[in-house]
Amino acid sequence: MGRVPTRNKNLPTGMRARHRGQKTYYFLDTGKRPRSEISLGSDYVEAVRKWAELTASSIPSAIRPTFRMVAERYIREVMRKKGTGTQRKNMNELAHLYQFFDDRQEPMDSIQPVMVQQYLAWRSASIAEERRKKNASLEARGKPVPEWTGKEGEVAANRDKALLSHIWNFARGAGLTNLANPCAGIKGFKEDGRDVYVDNAVFAAVYAAASPGLRDALDLAYLTGQRPADMLKITRANLKDGAIEISQNKTRKKLRIEIVGELATLLARIDKRPAVGIGLINNNDGQRMTTYMLRYAFEAAREKAAGEHPEIEKDIRNFQFRDLRAKAATDVDDISGIAVAQAQLGHTTTAMTARYVRHRRGKLVKPTK
């Protein structure tokens, strides 16, 4: 269907991207001549959803499906049901899997366990090389070079392998292959969970360098203990009966957080700021803050804070916005116990919460005497 794209290689078959300034518009190439395209809009995830509806079809039984054929059916039947953020991550992971496994002449059954092992090595090495070049460029321009452990590429390779395994299991369940999952028995790279705890000095340094809108975001993320995406989507419509009603993107878990104490003070402060819509977190112009606005504002504040506080510069640079969720849970655990922290995070078990928070700072205990 149509030509092979040279850009946006993570797009499903027949989906095209048109770049217009800062925006990208997506279309479905119907394969007809003269060329006929159906507009899919400018939102990537929504465009993939529409593509899935328009191209829904089963693979003919006489055909031994390629990896791409199976992956695109997986997109239509499984991936589209996932959260928006997960869909974006999966499509990015799939783009790299295509680079290695997308052989239009070979069926998916030709993928062997040794090839999965080779993929892990290739993917981690390619990321390391990209980071090396980026750091060299930053150093040449006199810019700060972020700390690089080498584990980052290994983590990405593991995530890709997990998606490949899920696609294969889907294929087995759908009758597209009878072969065992080639990922079985292939060990991924060892991962160490993120153990950064943002202490009050680091938080205060970045907070002091932040814009008013970013300060609101920092406070709301910490006081609610929610993921950045869930925090950003809170609007005034979520404020009901003295609580903030939240439906988490990742797990669909529903929570109600009481509007009391410092959270009530924060919301009163936000209410006094100019706002164009009903969003709580806005920029200086009153426009609702997007994920990209938040990232840019946070990175700018973190950079400024690092320059102003050389004694804790390393800790400041290690601070990521998402760490506020773990800081909130760790602090709640110390004050009110693990059960309260579990409820705030929306975890299903206290064991999950304990693993999440206690390796960050260590459990607070009393001395022998």
Rosetta blueprint (number, residue, H / E / L):
1 M L
2 G L
3 R L
4 V L
5 P L
6 T L
7 R L
8 N L
9 K L
10 N L
11 L L
12 P L
13 T L
14 G L
15 M E
16 R E
17 A E
18 R E
19 H E
20 R E
21 G L
22 Q L
23 K E
24 T E
25 Y E
26 Y E
27 F E
28 L E
29 D E
30 T L
31 G L
32 K L
33 R L
34 P L
35 R L
36 S L
37 E E
38 I E
39 S E
40 L E
41 G E
42 S L
43 D L
44 Y H
45 V H
46 E H
47 A H
48 V H
49 R H
50 K H
51 W H
52 A H
53 E H
54 L H
55 T H
56 A L
57 S L
58 S L
59 I L
60 P L
61 S L
62 A L
63 I L
64 R L
65 P L
66 T L
67 F H
68 R H
69 M H
70 V H
71 A H
72 E H
73 R H
74 Y H
75 I H
76 R H
77 E H
78 V L
79 M H
80 R H
81 K H
82 K L
83 G L
84 T H
85 G H
86 T H
87 Q H
88 R H
89 K H
90 N H
91 M H
92 N H
93 E H
94 L H
95 A H
96 H H
97 L H
98 Y H
99 Q H
100 F H
101 F H
102 D L
103 D L
104 R L
105 Q L
106 E L
107 P L
108 M H
109 D H
110 S H
111 I L
112 Q L
113 P H
114 V H
115 M H
116 V H
117 Q H
118 Q H
119 Y H
120 L H
121 A H
122 W H
123 R H
124 S H
125 A H
126 S H
127 I H
128 A H
129 E H
130 E H
131 R H
132 R H
133 K H
134 K H
135 N H
136 A H
137 S H
138 L H
139 E H
140 A H
141 R L
142 G L
143 K L
144 P L
145 V L
146 P L
147 E L
148 W L
149 T L
150 G L
151 K H
152 E H
153 G H
154 E H
155 V H
156 A H
157 A H
158 N H
159 R H
160 D H
161 K H
162 A H
163 L H
164 L H
165 S H
166 H H
167 I H
168 W H
169 N H
170 F H
171 A H
172 R H
173 G H
174 A L
175 G L
176 L L
177 T L
178 N L
179 L L
180 A L
181 N L
182 P L
183 C L
184 A L
185 G L
186 I L
187 K L
188 G L
189 F L
190 K L
191 E L
192 D L
193 G L
194 R L
195 D L
196 V L
197 Y L
198 V L
199 D L
200 N H
201 A H
202 V H
203 F H
204 A H
205 A H
206 V H
207 Y H
208 A H
209 A H
210 A L
211 S L
212 P H
213 G H
214 L H
215 R H
216 D H
217 A H
218 L H
219 D H
220 L H
221 A H
222 Y H
223 L H
224 T H
225 G L
226 Q L
227 R L
228 P H
229 A H
230 D H
231 M H
232 L H
233 K L
234 I L
235 T E
236 R H
237 A H
238 N H
239 L E
240 K E
241 D L
242 G L
243 A E
244 I E
245 E E
246 I E
247 S E
248 Q L
249 N L
250 K L
251 T L
252 R L
253 K L
254 K E
255 L E
256 R E
257 I E
258 E E
259 I L
260 V L
261 G H
262 E H
263 L H
264 A H
265 T H
266 L H
267 L H
268 A H
269 R H
270 I H
271 D H
272 K L
273 R L
274 P L
275 A L
276 V L
277 G L
278 I L
279 G E
280 L L
281 I L
282 N E
283 N L
284 N L
285 D L
286 G L
287 Q L
288 R E
289 M L
290 T L
291 T H
292 Y H
293 M H
294 L H
295 R H
296 Y H
297 A H
298 F H
299 E H
300 A H
301 A H
302 R H
303 E H
304 K H
305 A H
306 A H
307 G H
308 E H
309 H L
310 P H
311 E H
312 I H
313 E H
314 K H
315 D H
316 I H
317 R H
318 N H
319 F L
320 Q L
321 F L
322 R L
323 D H
324 L H
325 R H
326 A H
327 K H
328 A H
329 A H
330 T H
331 D H
332 V H
333 D H
334 D H
335 I H
336 S H
337 G L
338 I H
339 A H
340 V H
341 A H
342 Q H
343 A H
344 Q H
345 L H
346 G L
347 H L
348 T L
349 T L
350 T H
351 A H
352 M H
353 T H
354 A H
355 R H
356 Y H
357 V H
358 R H
359 H H
360 R H
361 R H
362 G L
363 K L
364 L L
365 V L
366 K L
367 P L
368 T L
369 K L
